[in-house]
Amino acid sequence: MFKELPAAMEPDDGSGHKAGRRGAVRYLQDEAAPRAARMVLGNALRFCREAAGLSAGQAARQLGGSPSKVSRIESGTTAAKERDLLKFFEMYSIADAERGHLLELAAAAHQLAWWHEWSAITPKYLQAVVSFEDMATRVMSYEPTYLHGLLQTSEYARALIGRGRSAESTHDVLARFRAQRLERFANAPDKKLMCIVDESALLRPIGSPAIMRRQLEHLMKLMSHARIKLLLAPLNDYSVHVEIGPTTIFDFAGRVLPTIVYTEGYEGGLVIEDEEMVDRRKKAFDALATRSLDSHAMRRRLQHLADRYK
């Protein structure tokens, strides 16, 4: 089920529909979810609509559809069909040069994503997250329970998959999905990752002592990676406040999309686009980063923990 949660929403357009995408806080489970490529197209169409002085309701009436259809297109939940694009072009008086750009965005939005072969076994909210991860130039994350997926060794990941709710017959396939996700990050030279690792996640045993020791050794190696920055939120430090909870922040180059925040629960995930809420999360993340251990202190703590797992 798709749920639009109340937030700092934009003014009503007169039809009961909230205009625009900003202000959205969406709880996703296993329904059609926004994808980054579609969101880029939807974001561009929204700017064109606003420049034309039209509300979403007015655009929907001229389009011959409902305000929810315009909302789904602008939010990236669905991609605009060619016939709808041509109507948008006329309604918004879009110049020929800009039409070519929008058609290119539409072509990208309609392409099958790399994770398509895993779409039957991965939840829709995870597919949305991976699409953000693919397009973002910087990913910042804090995970208090387990390590971020891009930091996991294959055996740590496999042990986590085995603890999950998926059928055992899908475990090998899900492991290949995670491996492909890592490979794509490794092959993206302009992408940066910053992770705050919670010490409690390192004390929570996954798999076996040998798996945990090798995972910790892997983290120490990652600390030398040019595009990865790791910090450690230590236990037993009263100045470290982790109330922010699991948070991943996606920044995009060229302002193709505003910053997006994602937080995951047991049965779904929250996609936050509301500007005030995003800003609060970013400030809380920065405050946690300031109080976390730097690379030198973190390396010493990781080595100490690795020795405990011997």
C-alpha positions as CSV (number, residue, x, y, z in Angstrom):
1,M,0.0,0.0,0.0
2,F,1.2,3.5,-0.9
3,K,0.6,6.1,1.8
4,E,1.1,9.8,1.6
5,L,1.8,11.0,5.1
6,P,1.1,14.6,6.3
7,A,4.0,17.0,6.2
8,A,4.7,20.6,5.3
9,M,2.6,20.2,2.2
10,E,2.2,22.8,-0.6
11,P,-1.1,24.7,-0.9
12,D,-4.2,22.9,-2.2
13,D,-4.9,23.4,-5.9
14,G,-8.6,23.7,-5.4
15,S,-9.4,20.1,-6.3
16,G,-8.3,18.6,-3.0
17,H,-4.9,17.7,-4.5
18,K,-1.7,19.0,-3.1
19,A,0.3,20.7,-5.8
20,G,3.8,19.7,-6.5
21,R,6.2,17.1,-5.2
22,R,7.9,19.0,-2.4
23,G,6.4,18.3,1.0
24,A,6.0,14.7,0.2
25,V,6.6,12.0,2.8
26,R,5.9,8.6,1.4
27,Y,5.7,5.3,3.2
28,L,6.4,2.5,0.8
29,Q,5.8,-1.2,1.2
30,D,5.4,-3.4,-1.8
31,E,3.6,-1.2,-4.2
32,A,4.7,0.8,-7.2
33,A,7.5,3.0,-5.9
34,P,9.2,6.1,-7.3
35,R,12.4,5.6,-9.3
36,A,15.1,8.2,-9.7
37,A,15.1,8.4,-13.5
38,R,11.3,8.9,-13.5
39,M,11.6,11.4,-10.7
40,V,14.0,13.5,-12.8
41,L,11.5,13.6,-15.6
42,G,8.6,14.3,-13.2
43,N,10.6,17.1,-11.5
44,A,11.3,18.8,-14.9
45,L,7.6,18.5,-15.9
46,R,6.5,20.0,-12.5
47,F,8.8,23.0,-13.1
48,C,7.3,23.5,-16.6
49,R,3.8,23.3,-15.2
50,E,4.6,25.9,-12.5
51,A,6.2,28.1,-15.1
52,A,3.0,27.9,-17.1
53,G,1.0,29.1,-14.1
54,L,-1.0,25.9,-13.9
55,S,-2.0,23.9,-10.8
56,A,-1.9,20.1,-10.9
57,G,-5.7,20.1,-11.0
58,Q,-5.8,22.4,-14.0
59,A,-3.2,20.4,-15.8
60,A,-5.1,17.2,-15.1
61,R,-8.3,18.6,-16.6
62,Q,-6.6,19.7,-19.8
63,L,-4.8,16.4,-19.9
64,G,-8.1,14.6,-19.6
65,G,-7.0,12.7,-16.6
66,S,-7.1,13.0,-12.8
67,P,-4.9,15.0,-10.5
68,S,-3.6,11.7,-9.1
69,K,-2.3,10.9,-12.6
70,V,-0.3,14.1,-12.8
71,S,0.9,13.5,-9.2
72,R,2.1,9.9,-10.1
73,I,4.0,11.3,-13.1
74,E,5.6,14.2,-11.2
75,S,6.5,12.0,-8.2
76,G,8.2,9.4,-10.4
77,T,5.9,6.6,-9.5
78,T,5.0,6.2,-13.1
79,A,6.6,7.4,-16.3
80,A,4.7,9.6,-18.7
81,K,3.5,8.0,-21.9
82,E,4.4,9.6,-25.2
83,R,0.9,10.8,-25.9
84,D,0.7,12.5,-22.4
85,L,4.1,14.1,-23.0
86,L,2.9,15.7,-26.2
87,K,-0.1,17.1,-24.4
88,F,2.2,18.4,-21.7
89,F,4.3,20.1,-24.3
90,E,1.3,21.9,-25.7
91,M,-0.2,22.8,-22.3
92,Y,3.0,24.2,-21.0
93,S,4.1,25.9,-24.3
94,I,7.4,24.1,-24.1
95,A,10.0,25.2,-26.7
96,D,11.3,22.7,-29.2
97,A,14.8,22.6,-27.6
98,E,13.4,21.8,-24.2
99,R,11.1,19.2,-25.8
100,G,14.1,17.3,-27.0
101,H,15.6,17.3,-23.5
102,L,12.4,16.0,-22.0
103,L,12.1,13.3,-24.6
104,E,15.6,12.1,-23.6
105,L,14.6,12.0,-20.0
106,A,11.4,10.1,-20.9
107,A,13.5,7.5,-22.8
108,A,15.7,7.0,-19.8
109,A,12.7,6.7,-17.5
110,H,11.3,3.9,-19.7
111,Q,14.5,1.9,-19.8
112,L,14.6,-1.3,-17.8
113,A,16.7,-0.9,-14.7
114,W,19.7,-3.1,-14.0
115,W,17.9,-4.7,-11.1
116,H,14.9,-5.7,-13.3
117,E,15.9,-9.4,-13.2
118,W,15.7,-9.3,-9.4
119,S,12.4,-7.4,-9.3
120,A,10.3,-10.4,-8.5
121,I,12.2,-11.1,-5.2
122,T,13.3,-7.6,-4.1
123,P,10.7,-5.3,-2.4
124,K,9.6,-2.2,-4.3
125,Y,11.0,0.1,-1.6
126,L,14.5,-1.4,-2.0
127,Q,14.3,-1.0,-5.8
128,A,13.5,2.7,-5.2
129,V,16.5,3.0,-2.8
130,V,18.9,1.4,-5.3
131,S,17.6,3.8,-8.0
132,F,18.5,6.7,-5.8
133,E,21.8,5.2,-5.0
134,D,22.6,4.7,-8.7
135,M,21.9,8.3,-9.6
136,A,23.2,10.1,-6.5
137,T,26.7,11.5,-6.5
138,R,27.0,11.3,-2.7
139,V,25.4,8.9,-0.3
140,M,25.5,9.5,3.4
141,S,24.2,6.9,5.8
142,Y,23.8,6.0,9.5
143,E,22.7,2.5,10.3
144,P,22.3,1.6,14.0
145,T,21.5,-2.1,13.6
146,Y,23.5,-3.5,10.8
147,L,26.2,-2.3,8.4
148,H,25.2,-0.4,5.3
149,G,24.9,-2.7,2.2
150,L,27.8,-1.1,0.5
151,L,30.1,-1.9,3.4
152,Q,29.2,-5.6,3.8
153,T,31.4,-8.5,2.9
154,S,29.7,-11.2,0.8
155,E,29.6,-13.7,3.7
156,Y,28.2,-11.0,6.1
157,A,25.6,-10.2,3.5
158,R,24.7,-13.8,3.0
159,A,24.4,-14.4,6.8
160,L,21.9,-11.4,7.0
161,I,20.0,-12.7,4.0
162,G,19.7,-16.0,5.8
163,R,18.1,-14.3,8.8
164,G,15.6,-12.5,6.7
165,R,12.0,-13.4,5.7
166,S,12.8,-14.4,2.1
167,A,12.4,-18.0,1.0
168,E,15.6,-20.1,1.2
169,S,15.4,-20.8,-2.5
170,T,16.0,-17.1,-3.2
171,H,19.1,-16.6,-1.0
172,D,21.7,-17.2,-3.8
173,V,19.8,-14.8,-6.1
174,L,19.6,-12.1,-3.5
175,A,23.4,-12.5,-2.8
176,R,24.1,-12.0,-6.5
177,F,21.9,-8.9,-6.4
178,R,23.9,-7.4,-3.5
179,A,27.2,-8.3,-5.3
180,Q,26.0,-6.4,-8.4
181,R,25.1,-3.4,-6.3
182,L,28.6,-3.3,-4.9
183,E,30.1,-3.7,-8.4
184,R,28.1,-0.8,-9.7
185,F,29.4,1.5,-6.9
186,A,32.9,0.3,-7.5
187,N,32.6,1.2,-11.2
188,A,31.2,4.7,-10.5
189,P,34.3,6.9,-10.2
190,D,32.4,10.1,-9.2
191,K,30.3,8.6,-6.5
192,K,31.1,9.1,-2.9
193,L,30.0,7.3,0.2
194,M,30.1,8.5,3.8
195,C,28.9,6.1,6.5
196,I,28.6,6.6,10.3
197,V,29.0,3.1,11.7
198,D,27.4,2.4,15.1
199,E,29.6,0.5,17.4
200,S,26.5,-1.5,18.6
201,A,26.2,-2.9,15.0
202,L,29.8,-4.2,15.3
203,L,29.0,-5.9,18.6
204,R,25.9,-7.6,17.3
205,P,27.2,-11.0,16.0
206,I,26.2,-12.0,12.4
207,G,27.0,-15.4,11.0
208,S,30.0,-16.5,13.1
209,P,33.1,-15.0,14.9
210,A,35.2,-15.6,11.8
211,I,32.7,-13.7,9.6
212,M,32.6,-10.8,12.0
213,R,36.4,-10.7,12.2
214,R,36.7,-10.6,8.4
215,Q,34.0,-8.0,8.2
216,L,35.9,-5.8,10.7
217,E,39.1,-6.3,8.7
218,H,37.2,-5.3,5.5
219,L,36.0,-2.1,7.2
220,M,39.7,-1.2,8.0
221,K,40.6,-1.7,4.4
222,L,37.7,0.4,3.2
223,M,39.0,3.3,5.4
224,S,41.8,3.7,2.8
225,H,39.3,3.9,-0.1
226,A,39.5,7.3,-1.8
227,R,35.7,7.6,-2.2
228,I,34.6,6.2,1.1
229,K,34.7,8.0,4.5
230,L,33.9,6.1,7.6
231,L,33.2,7.4,11.1
232,L,32.3,5.4,14.3
233,A,29.5,6.4,16.7
234,P,30.9,4.9,19.9
235,L,29.0,3.3,22.8
236,N,29.4,4.6,26.3
237,D,29.7,8.2,25.2
238,Y,27.0,10.5,26.6
239,S,27.6,13.2,24.0
240,V,26.8,10.9,21.1
241,H,23.1,11.2,20.3
242,V,21.7,8.6,17.8
243,E,18.0,9.5,18.0
244,I,18.1,10.2,14.2
245,G,17.7,6.5,13.7
246,P,18.5,4.7,10.4
247,T,19.0,7.5,7.8
248,T,20.4,7.6,4.3
249,I,20.8,10.9,2.5
250,F,21.1,11.1,-1.3
251,D,22.6,14.2,-2.9
252,F,22.4,14.6,-6.7
253,A,24.7,16.5,-9.1
254,G,23.4,19.4,-11.2
255,R,20.2,19.7,-9.1
256,V,18.5,17.1,-11.2
257,L,16.7,16.1,-8.0
258,P,16.5,17.7,-4.6
259,T,18.1,15.9,-1.7
260,I,16.2,12.8,-0.7
261,V,16.2,11.1,2.7
262,Y,15.3,7.5,3.2
263,T,14.7,5.6,6.5
264,E,13.9,1.9,6.6
265,G,11.7,-0.1,9.0
266,Y,10.9,-3.8,9.3
267,E,8.1,-3.8,6.7
268,G,8.8,-0.8,4.5
269,G,10.6,2.4,4.1
270,L,10.0,6.2,4.4
271,V,11.0,8.4,1.5
272,I,11.3,12.0,2.7
273,E,11.3,14.9,0.2
274,D,9.9,17.6,2.4
275,E,12.5,20.3,2.5
276,E,12.2,21.2,6.2
277,M,12.3,17.5,7.3
278,V,15.3,16.8,5.0
279,D,17.1,19.8,6.5
280,R,16.5,18.6,10.0
281,R,17.8,15.1,9.2
282,K,20.9,16.6,7.5
283,K,21.6,18.7,10.6
284,A,21.1,15.8,12.9
285,F,23.4,13.6,10.7
286,D,26.1,16.4,10.8
287,A,25.8,16.6,14.6
288,L,26.3,12.9,14.9
289,A,29.2,12.9,12.6
290,T,30.9,15.7,14.6
291,R,30.6,13.6,17.8
292,S,31.8,10.3,16.1
293,L,35.3,8.9,16.2
294,D,37.6,10.0,13.3
295,S,39.5,7.5,11.1
296,H,42.5,7.1,13.5
297,A,40.4,6.4,16.6
298,M,38.0,4.3,14.6
299,R,40.8,2.1,13.2
300,R,42.0,1.4,16.8
301,R,38.5,0.5,17.9
302,L,38.0,-1.7,14.9
303,Q,41.2,-3.6,15.6
304,H,40.3,-4.0,19.2
305,L,36.9,-5.5,18.2
306,A,38.5,-7.7,15.6
307,D,40.8,-9.2,18.3
308,R,37.7,-10.0,20.4
309,Y,36.3,-12.1,17.6
310,K,39.5,-14.3,17.3
